[in-house]
Amino acid sequence: MKLSRKVAVIGGGVAGSTVSLFLAQQGIDVTLIEKGDSLVNGPPFCHLHAGGNLYREISLDQCESLLKQSIEFVKFYPYVVNARPTVIAVPVSDNGDPAALERRLTHLAAFYQNLVDDDPSNAVLGKPVHYFKSYSKDDLRRLSKLSQPCDLTDLEHWLIPFSQQVDLERLKYPVYAVQEFGLSLFRVAASIQLRSAALPNLDVKLNSEIKELHPNRNGWDVQLGDNASEFYDFVINACGFETGIIDDMLDCKEERLVEFKAAYVTQWSEKNGKWPEVIFHGERGTPNGMAQLTPYADGMFQLHGMTKEITLFRDGLAATKNGSAQPQLPNYLINKINHGWQATIIEERGRKAIEHVAQFLPNFKTATVAGKPLFGAQQIPGRNATLRSADVSFGHANYARVEIVKASSSLEAAKKIYHKWFTTQRINLPGDSDKRKPIRKTDIESRARSIAKQRQYPESLAKAY
């Protein structure tokens, strides 16, 4: 049995796909409309953000939201995380204070403990008492003399290769190891594809683009290309950085930002052990912007450098203006989205990313650029460029826009939509207690590797780490 209402979700990124999957699992008829040839092919994500510790500038409320949303995301999508800690360090050249990080981490550990006390299944990041641990310079010197064991049973085991490679004189102390896991874009995409295919009430329309959208009685007439329009009771706008295009069709004067960013795929044969993720804090947009080293299988590392020469771009942050809800990025960035990158630019910016990390890990200068960047543009609702926790807003009747900044917020958006539109109309569904048919971890990784290969990325980025 299914709900009689029909929902059109526009946009098949992680937000639109997650909302579609969740609603379909509740028995609702959903049509997912994606203009590209595959799902979850938007801006890159590589980090769960369970606590928002990469961002010193955001509020504790945002940190708590990201922690809670990340836990729910992992429970909804098993097998998509790379379960290794993140090392967070403050360079000597930075104005930050490690003590401020510890105060926030202590607060988040207590918040995590409360979530686990309420529901033991929330302990997806390990025991709350082990959420983070601090390390002094002497601790790192001691660890640098050890060999990393094959069985990594303690946080400090992960810090052994870091302690052996980092320039200890360039850091303030203590540094912190936090249970902030990695997130595999390709395994998320694989999970969505496999689970969507098993739902007969979820219709995925690829290579389809909205031509017209008009209110009709208590719903919407939606036209795709030259096809006749079809009626839907609800429309969900999950168009990512093009969310404003649909808003303009409906004359919704929403304010938002759009930001273009890129991360660089590198390989480091001298990695000497199994690495954690590593964050060196820095002032965003300056030459000393944050450096981020994200490990994958086979010695692959994804790099962010929050400078305008690496991850950020000239005029890469655009705001709404002139009465339109769609911010306009410069043409040279739109060309990257639509047509890809020149090989010389990939090498040039990739080398700059390597050099940015090598200022703290000198041996990393031997790393090589190993593929095209992961890149894209994302929307940020409102005018606050530091906003990191966002999910859904409701405009016209029976119209919602999903605008997430972090992938883990997408499930929260789905739940809010469901509770606003459907809980009062819901009927009992057979098999309600088991909405998710189990999919094997090996099936997900196999599909993920195929997706990576199709998109011309190293299959190593899809493997469990």
N, C-alpha and C positions, 0 to 999 in steps of 0.2 A: 504494500500500500504506500502511496506517495502523497505528498501535499499537492494540491491542485495548482498552486501558484507557480508561475514560470519566472526564472531569473536569467537575465543576460549579464555576464561579466565581461567587460571590455578590457583586454590586456592579459597576456599569459605569462607575466613575470612571476617571481616568487610570491608576490602579494595576491594577484588575481588567481593564480593556480591554487594557492592554499585556501583562499576563500571558496573557490569553486569546489574543491575536494571536500572541504569540511561541510558545506551546505548539502552537497550531494549525499554525503554519508548520513545526513539527517532525513533523507528521503525526499528532498526537494528537487524538482526538475531544473537543471542548470545547463545553460549554453555558454561555453567559454570561447570568446572570440579573440583571436590573436593574428596580427597582421604578418608576423614572421612565420618561418617554416618549422619552428620548434618551441617548446615551452621552457621557461626559465633561462632566457638567453639575453638578460639585461645586464645592468651594472654588476661588477664582481663583488662577491662577499667571501671572506675567508675566516671570519672570527665570529664566535657565538655572541660575544659581548655580554657575558653573564655577570653584570655588575658595572659595566661601562667604565672600567678602569683605564682604558686607553685615553679617556677624555677628562682631564683635570678640571676643565672649565664648566662641566655640566653639574646640575644640582643633585642633591642626594635623592630627591624624588625621582628624577630620571634614572639614577643608578638602580634604585629599588625596582622601578618598572622594568628595566632591561633585565635584571636578574630574574624576576618572576616570569617574564615573557620567555626568556631563554629556556627556563626549566620546562615550561609548557610545550615549547617548540620541540625540544629533544624528546619529550614523551610522545608527541604526535608523529615525529619523524625519527624513529630509532635508526641507528646505523649511519647517520650523516655527520657525526662529529668525529674529529681527530682528538682523542682524549689524551692530551698532554698539557702541562701547565704553561703559563706565560710568565716570563721574567720581566719585571718592570724596573727600570733604572733611571735615575736622574743624573745627567751629565754635570760635570763641574762647570761647564760653560752656560748652564741653564739657571734661571732664577728660582726654580722650583725647590721645595723643601720636602725631603723624604718623610719627615714627620707628619706632614699633612696627608700624604698617601696612607700612612699607617692608621691615622684616625678614621679615615673613610673605610679602609679595609676592615677595621675592627667593627664598625657599624654594620657593614654588609655581612660579615660573618654571623653577627647576632641576628640580622634579618633573615639570613638563610636558615639559621637554626630554628627560627620560629616557623618558617615554611615547612621544614621537615617535621617539626613537632606536630603541626596541623595535619600533615599527610606524609607518612614515611616514603611514599613513592616519589616525592620531590627530591630525594637525595641523589640526583643524577650527576652531581658534580663531586661526589664523594662525601665523606663525613664533614659536616660544617666545621668541626674543630680543626680540620686540615685545609680549610678554604684558602689560607695563605700562611706564609712563613717568611720571616726576615733573615737576611744574611749580611754579616759584617765583612769588612775587607779581610780580616783574619780567617773568617769562615771560608771565603772563596780561595784564599791561599792554601788552606788545608785541603779543600776539595780538588784543587788543581794538581795535587800529588797522587790522586787516586785514579784507578781505572774504572770506567763505567761498567757496572755489571750488566749481564744480559737481561735479568729480571729487574725492572725498574719499580721497586716497591715503595720507595720513599721520594718525596719531593727533591731532596738534595741529590739523588742519583741523576736527575735531569740537569742539574746545574754543573755537573762535572765538565762536560765539553765547553760550556759557557765560561767557566772559571779558568780553563786552560787557554782560551783564545782571546778573552776580553782584555783590553788595556785597563788594568785596575786603577791606574792613576787618573783616568779621565772620568771617574764616577764619584758621586756622593754616596754616602752610606747611611743606613743599610739599603740594599736592593731587596726586592720582594719577588717571591714565586707565588703565583695566584692560580687557582683552578679555573682559569679562563681558557676554554677549549677552542680548537679550530673547528671550522664549519666548511664542509665540502660542497661547493656549488654544484659539482657534477653529480654527486650522490643525492643531493636534494632533487635535482632535475630528474634523475633516474627513479627516485621514490615516487615522485608525482606522476611520471609517465606510466609506471607499472600499476599504481593504485587507481589512477583515473581510468585505465583501460578495463578495469574490472567492475566499473559502475555503469549500468545501462542507462541511468537517468542523468549522466553527465556527457553532454555532446561537445566535443572539442572541434572547433572550426579553425584550422590553420590557414595561413595565406588569405586571411579575410580582413577587410577593413571597413569601418563604419563610413557610410556615405551620408546618411541622414538619420536624425534622431528627433522624434517629435512626441510631446505628451498626447495621450489619447485616453479619455475618460480617467480611470484610476491607474493607468499604466503608460506604456511607451510603445510607439511604433519604431522599429529598428530596421534600417535598410542597409544591406551589405552589397557594395558594388552596384551592379545592374539588376540584382535580384529584387523581387517584390518584397515589400516590407513585411515584417512579422511582429506580432504583438507579444509583449512581455509585461508582466505585472510589476517587475522591479528591474532597475538597471544599476549596476555597480561599475563605477569608473575606476579602473586600476591600471591606467595607462602610463604609469611611471612618469618620466620626465615630460611626457606629452599629455599629462592629465588636463592641462589647461585648454587643449584643443577641443575636448568634449565639453568642458565648462563654457567655452566661447559659443559652441553650438546652442547652448541653453541660456546664454546671456547671464551666466553666473560670474559676478565680479570678484573672484577669489584672489587673494594675494598669496604668492608663493615664490620660492627661489628654486633655481635649477643649477646644479653643479656637476661639471665634468671632471672625472678623476681617472687615473690609471694606476695599475700595479704591474710590476715587471717580473717575468719568469726567468730565473737564473738557475745555474747548476754549479755546485761547489764540491769538487771531488775530494777536497781535504777537510771534509766536515768533522771527521774524527769523533764519531759517536752519534747517538740519537739526541737530537736537539729539541729543546722547548721552543716556543715562540719567544721572541725577544723584542721589547719595546724600549727605545731610548727616548725619553720625553724631550720635547723642544717646542719652541714658539712657532705656531702654525703660520705658514706663508713667508717665513724668513729663511735665510740660508741655513739656520740651525733648527729647522723644523724636525718634528718627530721622525725617527727612523724605526721601521718595523720589518722584522725578519720572520717570515712564516715558513716553517719546515713542511716538506712533503716527502713522500717515498723517493728512493733512488737518488738522494742528494739534491733534490729540487728545492728551491727556495723562492717564495714570492716576496717581492720587496715593495714597500711604500716609503716614500720620503716626502714629508709634508712641506715641500718647497715648490716654487713655481717652475722649477726646472725639472722636476721629477713627477710627483703624483698630481700636483696642482698645475693649472695652466693660466696663461695670460687671458684675462676676461673669461675665465672658466666658471665664475659665479655670476649668474644673471638673475635679475628680479623682474617681476611683472611691471608693466608700464603702458601708458597710452590706452588705458581702458581694456586691455586684453588680459585674460587669465593665464596666458601662455608666455613665460619668459623666453627670450630669444638669445640663444648662444651664437657666438660668431661662426661664420661659414666654415672656417678652417676646422673647427671642432665637429660641426655637423657632418663635414666630409669624412672625418675619421669614423664617426658612427656608421655612416652609410656605405663607405667605400674602403675602410681599412687604413692601414699605416704604410708609409714608405719604409723600406728596409733600413735606410740610413738613419731615419728618425728613431726607429726601434733600437738600433745599436747605440746611438748617441745617448738617448735618455736612459736606456738600460745600464750603460756604463756609469752614468752619473748616479744612478741608484746604488750600484755596487760600491762606488767610491764613498757615497754617503754613509753606508753601513761600515765600510772598512776603516773609517776614522775611529771606530770603537773596537772593531774586530780586525786588526791589521792584516791577518792572513786571508781575509775574505776578498782582498784585491785580486786573488787568482781566480775568482768565480767568473763564469762566462754567461752571456745572454743566451737563453736556451729556447726562445720562442717568442711569439707575438705577445704584446701586453694583454692583460685582462682589463677592460676599460668600459666606460659607459657614463651616462648622465643620470642623476637621480634628483627627484624633487624634494623640497623641504617646505611644508606648509607654513604660511606666515612669513615673517621677516627676520626670524632669529636664526642666523646661520649656525649657531652652536646646538640647535635642537637635535636630539638624537633619539628620543622616544616619542613616536607618533604612530597613529593607527588609522582611524576612520572618522569622517565627518558626514553629516547628512544635510543635503541642500533641499532641492525640490521634494515634493511628496514622492515616496517610493524611489528615491535616488540617493545613492551614497557614493562617496569618493574615498578610496583607500589610498592613503599616502603614508608609506612607511619610509623610515630612514635606515633602519636595520632589519635584516631579513627575519629575525626572531620576533618582530612585532606583528607579523602577518597573521598569525593564528589569533592573537588578541582582537584584531580587526574582524576576523570571521565570526568570532563568538559574539562580539557586540552587535554585528548585523543580525545574526540569528536571534538574539534575545530581543532586539527591537522590533523585528518584523514578523517573527514566526512562533514565538513561544506560546502566544495566546491561541494560535490556530492549529497547533500541532496535534496529530493523532498518534496513537501507539503504533510503533513500527515493529514488525517481526524481526527478531535478531538484533534488537536495539542495543543489547549489552555487548555485542561483538560486531562493531561497525567496520573494523579493519581486518580484512583477510590477511593473515600473516604472509609476508614476503621474505624470502631468505636473504640473508646478508650477502651471500655470494651472487644472487641474482641482481641485487642492487649494484654491487661493484662492477659486475660484468656489463650491465647496461650503462653505468657511469663511464666506464672506460671507452665504450663505443661512442658515447656522446662527445667525450673529449676529443677523440680521434676525428669524428665528423667535423668538429669545430676547429680542427687543426691546432690542438693543444697537446702537450705531452700527456700520455696516459697516466703518468706518475701522479698527476694532480688529482686523479679520480680514485687512487688506491687508498685504502684505510691506512692511517699512519698511527 
